[in-house]
Amino acid sequence: MIRILTDKDAPTLIRRKAVRLEEAERIVAPILAAVRERGDAALLEYARKFDGFDGASVRMEVSGSLEPAFERAVAVAANNIRQYAETQLPPEWFTDYPDGRRLGQIVRPLDAMGAYVPAGRYPLPSTLLMTVIPAQVAGVRTICVACPNPSREILGIAQWLGLPHLYRMGGAQAIAALAYGTETVPKVDRIVGPGNIYVAAAKKLIAGETGIDFVAGPTEIVIIAADGDPRWIAADLLAQAEHDVDASAILLTTSKSLAEAVAKEVEVQLATLLTAAVARPSIENNGAIVVLETLEQAMEISNALAPEHLALHDETLLEKVRHAGAVFVGASSPESAGDYASGPNHVLPTSGAARLRGGLSAADFVKVIAVQQLSPEGLAKLTPAITALARAEGLEAHARSAEVRGE
């Protein structure tokens, strides 16, 4: 049974379980080092050990097809993801100032990216769409996909998207291969996509040498509703809980009667849910319904949690959101719509990382490069400021590089 708490118990929710990567880091560090030093030889050893791989090369021939009904669904989702990603790209611009400065920015794509697509308990073809399409929109030339055991749907979507670089590899060894490059796998500039704790630990360790999206922990949702259909809310809680026994699903409400109705409905739906073996322990150990005095209290708790997914049944609360990975406004906007087809990305920050950034976007695959051009008159006007600042720092050559142009 999901817990029903009061505002006095709310602080226990904010003290969430920390994502502890230390032990996973100790395990994956030697794997990263081995792949870095020995390339394909080490990659194949680990692929055979951990992924059940028995081939001569992790590179796969991209071929496959999609069932017509599934292809129609993929086309709808892909179009919406692409459309949304196109709006996220920063623009190039230039401005001429009267004092002789011409300033602006140019936008250039990364050369290569790597998408990690899980295929464990639940193969995730939707993650292939969410990680690859924004990179395509950004103009990334080399797009590599790592998947330890591609399903028929994943293979079909890879073919549908026109992806030539697909590798059957998973875990830390896949992250290492993408980060450092091997004889078979190209080195990439950024690695994105969810994975288990070993994938997360590997991404944390290679960050800095290779760009990453974020270090992801268990998935989570916070729903804030003063009223609503208990069946809908219970279904939304369970949709998150079925991902993982460590997933977190929380309802914040001002209605005790709604809290009790949702709790009962969760039990009703669990009785027929095919994924109840995962969803029930998630709901019982990490789920909660909290009855509060005001919706303002609910927003304070939500902002303290900085949840991956935030569902607001009252759209007037949107202006109070400070921290969230993605927001779903209104009772007709279930989180599952964002997972698959509405357009925004489902690769989102967890474990409080939404305090720092939002979800994956096309902007993650480009560089915004500053451009400046000064006229002789413009430089002359700036030279006193340049030389004063440079000499205050003891950098005489900096000062002279400006002064010499005015002699």
C-alpha positions as CSV (number, residue, x, y, z in Angstrom):
1,M,0.0,0.0,0.0
2,I,1.3,3.5,-0.8
3,R,2.0,5.6,2.2
4,I,-0.2,8.6,3.1
5,L,1.8,11.2,4.9
6,T,1.1,14.7,6.4
7,D,3.1,17.9,6.0
8,K,5.1,17.0,9.2
9,D,6.4,13.9,7.3
10,A,7.3,15.8,4.1
11,P,11.0,16.5,5.1
12,T,11.7,12.8,4.9
13,L,10.9,12.9,1.2
14,I,13.4,15.7,0.6
15,R,16.1,13.7,2.2
16,R,16.0,11.3,-0.7
17,K,18.3,8.3,-1.0
18,A,21.6,9.4,-2.4
19,V,22.8,7.8,-5.6
20,R,25.9,6.1,-4.3
21,L,28.3,5.4,-7.1
22,E,31.5,4.8,-5.2
23,E,31.4,1.0,-5.3
24,A,30.3,1.1,-9.0
25,E,33.1,3.4,-9.8
26,R,35.7,1.0,-8.3
27,I,34.2,-1.8,-10.4
28,V,34.2,0.2,-13.7
29,A,37.5,2.0,-13.4
30,P,39.6,-1.0,-14.5
31,I,37.2,-1.6,-17.4
32,L,37.6,1.9,-18.6
33,A,41.4,1.7,-18.3
34,A,41.5,-1.7,-20.1
35,V,39.5,-0.5,-23.1
36,R,41.5,2.7,-23.2
37,E,44.7,0.7,-23.3
38,R,43.8,-2.3,-25.4
39,G,40.9,-1.1,-27.5
40,D,38.9,-3.8,-29.3
41,A,40.6,-6.7,-27.5
42,A,39.4,-5.5,-24.1
43,L,36.0,-4.4,-25.5
44,L,35.3,-7.9,-26.9
45,E,36.4,-9.6,-23.6
46,Y,34.0,-7.6,-21.6
47,A,31.2,-7.9,-24.2
48,R,31.5,-11.6,-24.0
49,K,31.7,-11.6,-20.2
50,F,28.8,-9.3,-19.5
51,D,26.6,-9.1,-22.6
52,G,26.7,-12.7,-23.8
53,F,28.3,-11.5,-27.0
54,D,29.8,-14.3,-29.2
55,G,30.7,-12.4,-32.5
56,A,34.0,-11.3,-33.9
57,S,33.1,-7.5,-33.9
58,V,30.7,-5.4,-31.9
59,R,29.8,-3.5,-35.1
60,M,26.4,-4.5,-36.4
61,E,25.0,-4.3,-39.9
62,V,22.1,-1.9,-39.6
63,S,19.1,-3.7,-41.2
64,G,15.6,-4.2,-40.1
65,S,12.0,-3.2,-40.7
66,L,9.0,-2.0,-38.7
67,E,5.5,-3.4,-38.6
68,P,3.2,-0.9,-40.3
69,A,1.3,0.1,-37.2
70,F,4.5,0.5,-35.2
71,E,6.1,2.5,-38.0
72,R,3.1,4.9,-38.0
73,A,3.6,5.4,-34.3
74,V,7.4,6.0,-34.8
75,A,6.7,8.5,-37.5
76,V,4.3,10.5,-35.3
77,A,6.8,10.5,-32.4
78,A,9.8,11.3,-34.6
79,N,8.1,14.2,-36.3
80,N,7.2,15.8,-33.0
81,I,10.6,15.2,-31.5
82,R,12.3,16.7,-34.5
83,Q,9.9,19.7,-34.6
84,Y,10.6,20.5,-31.0
85,A,14.4,20.0,-31.3
86,E,14.5,22.4,-34.2
87,T,13.1,25.2,-31.9
88,Q,15.9,24.5,-29.3
89,L,18.9,25.4,-31.5
90,P,20.5,28.7,-30.6
91,P,20.5,31.2,-33.5
92,E,23.6,32.7,-35.1
93,W,23.6,36.5,-34.9
94,F,25.8,39.6,-35.4
95,T,25.3,43.2,-34.2
96,D,27.2,46.2,-35.3
97,Y,27.8,48.8,-32.5
98,P,28.4,52.5,-33.1
99,D,31.7,52.4,-31.3
100,G,33.3,50.1,-33.9
101,R,32.6,46.7,-32.4
102,R,31.0,43.9,-34.5
103,L,29.9,41.1,-32.2
104,G,28.0,37.9,-32.6
105,Q,28.0,34.2,-32.3
106,I,28.3,31.2,-34.7
107,V,26.8,27.8,-34.0
108,R,28.6,24.6,-35.0
109,P,27.7,21.0,-34.4
110,L,29.8,18.5,-32.6
111,D,31.7,16.1,-34.9
112,A,30.5,12.9,-33.2
113,M,28.1,11.8,-30.5
114,G,27.3,8.5,-28.8
115,A,23.8,7.4,-27.8
116,Y,23.5,4.7,-25.1
117,V,20.2,2.7,-25.6
118,P,19.4,0.3,-22.7
119,A,18.1,-3.2,-23.6
120,G,17.8,-4.9,-20.2
121,R,14.4,-5.5,-18.5
122,Y,12.8,-3.1,-21.0
123,P,14.4,-2.5,-24.4
124,L,13.8,1.2,-25.1
125,P,13.3,2.1,-28.8
126,S,11.9,5.4,-27.7
127,T,15.3,6.3,-26.3
128,L,16.9,5.8,-29.7
129,L,14.5,8.4,-31.1
130,M,15.1,10.8,-28.2
131,T,18.9,10.7,-28.3
132,V,19.5,10.5,-32.0
133,I,17.0,12.9,-33.5
134,P,18.2,16.0,-31.6
135,A,21.8,15.2,-32.8
136,Q,20.6,14.9,-36.4
137,V,18.8,18.2,-36.1
138,A,22.0,19.8,-34.7
139,G,23.9,18.5,-37.7
140,V,26.3,16.0,-36.0
141,R,28.0,14.1,-38.7
142,T,29.0,10.9,-36.9
143,I,26.2,9.4,-34.7
144,C,27.1,6.2,-32.9
145,V,24.6,3.9,-31.0
146,A,25.6,1.5,-28.3
147,C,23.0,-1.1,-27.3
148,P,23.9,-4.4,-25.5
149,N,21.0,-6.4,-27.0
150,P,19.0,-4.5,-29.7
151,S,15.4,-5.6,-30.0
152,R,13.7,-5.9,-33.4
153,E,12.2,-2.5,-32.9
154,I,15.5,-0.9,-32.1
155,L,17.1,-2.4,-35.2
156,G,14.2,-1.3,-37.3
157,I,14.3,2.3,-36.0
158,A,18.1,2.4,-36.5
159,Q,17.5,1.5,-40.2
160,W,14.5,3.9,-40.4
161,L,16.7,6.8,-39.1
162,G,19.5,5.9,-41.5
163,L,22.1,5.2,-38.8
164,P,25.3,3.5,-40.1
165,H,27.1,3.2,-36.7
166,L,25.4,0.6,-34.5
167,Y,27.4,-1.4,-31.9
168,R,26.3,-4.3,-29.8
169,M,27.9,-3.4,-26.6
170,G,26.7,-2.2,-23.2
171,G,27.8,-1.3,-19.7
172,A,31.0,0.5,-18.8
173,Q,32.9,-1.1,-21.7
174,A,30.5,0.7,-24.2
175,I,31.0,4.0,-22.4
176,A,34.8,3.5,-22.6
177,A,34.7,2.6,-26.2
178,L,32.8,5.7,-27.1
179,A,34.9,7.9,-24.9
180,Y,38.3,6.8,-26.0
181,G,37.7,5.1,-29.4
182,T,38.8,1.7,-30.4
183,E,39.9,0.2,-33.7
184,T,36.1,-0.4,-34.4
185,V,34.3,2.3,-32.5
186,P,34.9,6.0,-33.2
187,K,35.8,8.4,-30.4
188,V,32.9,10.7,-29.7
189,D,32.5,14.2,-28.3
190,R,29.5,13.6,-26.1
191,I,27.7,10.5,-24.7
192,V,24.1,10.7,-23.8
193,G,21.3,8.3,-22.7
194,P,20.2,6.4,-19.6
195,G,21.7,3.2,-18.2
196,N,22.2,1.2,-15.0
197,I,24.5,2.2,-12.1
198,Y,27.6,1.0,-13.9
199,V,26.8,3.1,-17.0
200,A,26.2,6.1,-14.7
201,A,29.5,5.5,-12.9
202,A,31.4,5.2,-16.1
203,K,29.9,8.4,-17.5
204,K,30.9,10.2,-14.3
205,L,34.5,9.0,-14.6
206,I,34.9,10.0,-18.2
207,A,33.2,13.3,-17.9
208,G,35.7,16.1,-18.6
209,E,37.5,14.1,-21.3
210,T,34.2,13.5,-23.1
211,G,31.0,15.4,-22.7
212,I,28.0,13.7,-21.1
213,D,24.4,14.7,-20.5
214,F,24.2,14.0,-16.8
215,V,24.7,11.2,-14.3
216,A,21.3,9.6,-14.0
217,G,19.8,7.9,-11.0
218,P,16.4,6.2,-10.6
219,T,13.5,7.8,-12.4
220,E,11.0,9.9,-10.4
221,I,7.7,11.9,-10.6
222,V,6.0,14.4,-8.4
223,I,2.3,15.1,-9.1
224,I,0.6,18.1,-7.6
225,A,-3.2,18.1,-7.6
226,A,-6.0,19.5,-5.4
227,D,-8.6,17.4,-7.2
228,G,-8.8,15.1,-10.1
229,D,-9.7,11.5,-11.2
230,P,-8.1,9.1,-8.8
231,R,-7.8,6.5,-11.7
232,W,-5.7,8.9,-13.8
233,I,-3.5,9.9,-10.9
234,A,-2.9,6.3,-9.8
235,A,-2.1,5.3,-13.3
236,D,0.5,8.1,-13.6
237,L,2.1,7.0,-10.3
238,L,2.3,3.4,-11.5
239,A,3.6,4.4,-14.9
240,Q,6.7,5.7,-13.1
241,A,6.9,3.0,-10.5
242,E,7.0,0.2,-13.1
243,H,10.4,1.4,-14.4
244,D,12.5,0.3,-11.5
245,V,12.1,-0.9,-7.9
246,D,14.1,2.2,-6.9
247,A,11.8,4.6,-8.9
248,S,10.0,7.3,-6.9
249,A,6.3,8.3,-7.4
250,I,4.9,11.0,-5.2
251,L,1.5,12.8,-5.1
252,L,1.2,16.1,-3.2
253,T,-2.4,17.2,-2.6
254,T,-4.5,19.4,-0.3
255,S,-7.4,16.8,-0.4
256,K,-7.4,14.0,2.1
257,S,-10.3,12.4,0.3
258,L,-8.4,12.4,-3.0
259,A,-5.3,11.0,-1.2
260,E,-7.4,8.0,0.1
261,A,-9.1,7.5,-3.2
262,V,-5.8,7.4,-5.1
263,A,-4.3,5.0,-2.6
264,K,-7.2,2.6,-3.1
265,E,-7.0,2.9,-6.8
266,V,-3.3,2.2,-6.8
267,E,-4.1,-1.2,-5.2
268,V,-6.9,-1.9,-7.7
269,Q,-4.6,-1.2,-10.7
270,L,-1.7,-3.2,-9.2
271,A,-3.9,-6.2,-9.1
272,T,-4.0,-6.4,-12.9
273,L,-0.7,-4.7,-13.8
274,L,1.7,-7.0,-15.7
275,T,4.7,-5.1,-14.3
276,A,3.4,-5.3,-10.7
277,A,6.5,-7.3,-9.6
278,V,8.5,-4.1,-10.1
279,A,5.9,-1.5,-9.5
280,R,4.7,-2.7,-6.1
281,P,8.0,-2.6,-4.3
282,S,8.7,0.8,-5.9
283,I,5.3,2.1,-4.7
284,E,5.6,0.6,-1.2
285,N,9.2,1.6,-0.6
286,N,9.6,4.9,-2.4
287,G,6.1,6.1,-3.2
288,A,4.1,8.5,-1.1
289,I,1.0,10.6,-1.0
290,V,1.4,13.7,1.1
291,V,-1.6,15.7,2.4
292,L,-0.7,19.4,2.8
293,E,-2.5,22.6,3.9
294,T,-1.8,24.6,0.7
295,L,-0.5,24.1,-2.9
296,E,2.2,26.6,-2.0
297,Q,3.6,24.1,0.4
298,A,3.4,21.5,-2.4
299,M,5.5,23.7,-4.7
300,E,8.1,24.3,-2.0
301,I,8.5,20.6,-1.5
302,S,8.6,20.0,-5.3
303,N,11.3,22.7,-5.8
304,A,13.3,21.2,-3.0
305,L,13.1,17.8,-4.6
306,A,13.8,19.2,-8.2
307,P,12.0,16.2,-9.7
308,E,12.8,14.6,-13.0
309,H,9.1,14.8,-14.0
310,L,6.6,17.3,-12.5
311,A,2.9,17.0,-13.2
312,L,0.8,20.1,-12.4
313,H,-3.0,19.7,-12.6
314,D,-3.4,23.4,-12.0
315,E,-1.6,25.4,-14.7
316,T,-1.5,28.5,-12.5
317,L,1.3,26.8,-10.5
318,L,3.6,26.8,-13.5
319,E,5.0,30.3,-12.7
320,K,6.1,28.9,-9.3
321,V,8.3,26.1,-10.8
322,R,12.0,26.7,-10.2
323,H,13.5,23.3,-10.5
324,A,12.2,20.4,-12.7
325,G,13.4,18.2,-15.5
326,A,10.2,18.5,-17.4
327,V,6.7,19.8,-16.5
328,F,3.4,18.3,-17.6
329,V,0.5,20.8,-17.3
330,G,-3.1,19.8,-16.9
331,A,-4.8,16.5,-16.2
332,S,-4.7,15.5,-19.9
333,S,-0.9,15.7,-20.1
334,P,0.3,12.3,-18.7
335,E,4.1,11.8,-18.3
336,S,3.8,8.9,-20.8
337,A,3.0,11.4,-23.5
338,G,6.4,13.0,-22.9
339,D,8.1,9.6,-22.7
340,Y,7.0,8.8,-26.3
341,A,5.4,11.2,-28.6
342,S,4.6,14.8,-27.6
343,G,8.0,16.2,-28.7
344,P,10.1,17.3,-25.7
345,N,12.9,14.9,-24.7
346,H,12.5,12.1,-22.2
347,V,16.2,12.0,-21.3
348,L,16.0,14.1,-18.1
349,P,18.1,14.9,-15.0
350,T,17.3,12.9,-11.9
351,S,18.4,12.9,-8.2
352,G,18.1,16.7,-7.9
353,A,20.2,17.5,-10.9
354,A,17.2,19.5,-12.3
355,R,18.5,22.2,-10.0
356,L,21.3,22.6,-12.6
357,R,19.8,21.9,-16.0
358,G,16.8,20.7,-17.9
359,G,16.5,17.7,-20.2
360,L,18.5,16.7,-23.3
361,S,18.1,19.0,-26.2
362,A,19.5,19.8,-29.7
363,A,21.5,22.5,-28.0
364,D,23.6,19.8,-26.2
365,F,25.0,18.9,-29.6
366,V,26.2,22.3,-30.8
367,K,28.9,24.8,-29.7
368,V,28.0,28.5,-29.5
369,I,31.2,30.3,-30.5
370,A,31.7,34.0,-29.8
371,V,32.9,36.2,-32.7
372,Q,34.3,39.7,-32.4
373,Q,35.6,42.1,-35.0
374,L,36.9,45.5,-34.2
375,S,37.5,48.5,-36.5
376,P,40.7,50.5,-36.0
377,E,38.6,53.2,-34.4
378,G,36.8,50.6,-32.2
379,L,40.1,49.2,-30.9
380,A,41.5,52.7,-30.2
381,K,38.5,53.4,-28.0
382,L,39.0,50.2,-26.1
383,T,42.8,50.4,-25.7
384,P,42.9,52.5,-22.5
385,A,40.6,49.9,-20.8
386,I,42.6,47.0,-22.2
387,T,46.0,48.3,-21.1
388,A,44.8,49.3,-17.7
389,L,43.3,45.9,-17.0
390,A,46.3,44.0,-18.5
391,R,48.9,45.9,-16.5
392,A,46.9,45.5,-13.3
393,E,47.3,41.8,-13.9
394,G,51.0,42.1,-14.7
395,L,50.5,41.0,-18.3
396,E,52.6,43.6,-20.2
397,A,52.5,41.8,-23.6
398,H,48.7,41.9,-23.5
399,A,48.8,45.7,-23.1
400,R,51.4,46.1,-25.8
401,S,49.4,44.0,-28.3
402,A,46.7,46.6,-28.2
403,E,49.0,49.6,-28.0
404,V,51.2,48.6,-30.9
405,R,48.2,48.8,-33.3
406,G,47.8,52.5,-32.5
407,E,51.4,53.5,-33.1
